[in-house]
Amino acid sequence: MIYPLVLELADDGVPVAVACRVLGFSKQAFYRWRASPVSKRDWDDAHLTNAESFFALLQKNVLNRKRWTTREELRLAIITWIEATYHRKRRQRRLGKLTPIEYETIVNPQVTLAA
């Protein structure tokens, strides 16, 4: 949540209107949040929803595909799925909503030529 940053900037003397404009949202949205900020429970529920989504994909794409004879086989299948499929296809906020492959293609075009 970026709204607490506006509070910190306001404490440092930056006008709320300027902080909101620079961060890309309206003053009204900030003041609405300030009137009723997200509770710890809502925050935790949002994280729980993301975790449930991940585990549902894991269940569908790995666990339901076959019967594993050993825990080591299952562990390797989970790790392979996460590294080879999930991380490569998932859009990541820190990469500007790009997949890691898209990001690498933009940042380092020479890697694309080598492949």
Phi, psi and omega in degrees: 000132185263347182300321177301332177297322178298320177298316179295318178295322178297322177296331179274001176099004178276127180300143181301319181300319180292314180300316180296318181296316181293322182277351171090031173215169186277157175298323181300319179297318179297313182291329175295317177296318182296326179291326178213081182295161179295131180282162178300323180296316178297320179298313180296321179297321179297318179293322179296320178298318178296319179295319179297322179297316179299312184290331175294318177296318178299315180300314183291318188268342182236302190292325182273359185280325180199172179264129183267136182276327179229159177295326180296318176299315180296316179301314179295323179294319179295313180298317180298317180297316181297310185286321186272332185244301189297307182293328183285330184262339185284130177284133186245134183300318183293344177257019178072037180063028175254158171283159179303324180292316178299318181297313180297324179296321180286314185287321185228080183297339180295330178296321179298318180293325181289331182280000000 
